[in-house]
């Protein structure tokens, strides 16, 4: 009875170790491929803030995603700056 439990425990441990090893190797293989990105920038006047979301949605439908958004607070220049990227 004790040998059966020991063998079962050893088998389960071996299967878990094998799954973990395969998962790790698979994960490394997936991240090893390099993605080339292209970037663009948008500068939108803050006075057009009601048009900002529809404009970003159009960019998103073309595959762009916002990487950085910054509100420029210079009194002579009130714009929102958006940096976008997408895979080439």
HULINKA-V711500 format. One line per field, one symbol per residue. ss: DSSP state (H for helix, E for strand, C for the rest). A space follows every 50 residues. Layout:
BEGIN
ss=???
END
This chain:
BEGIN
ss=CHHHHHHHHHHHHHHHHHHHHHHHHHHHHHHHCCCCEEEEEEEEEHHHHH HHHHHHHHHHHCCCEEEEEEECCECCECEEEEEEEEEC
END
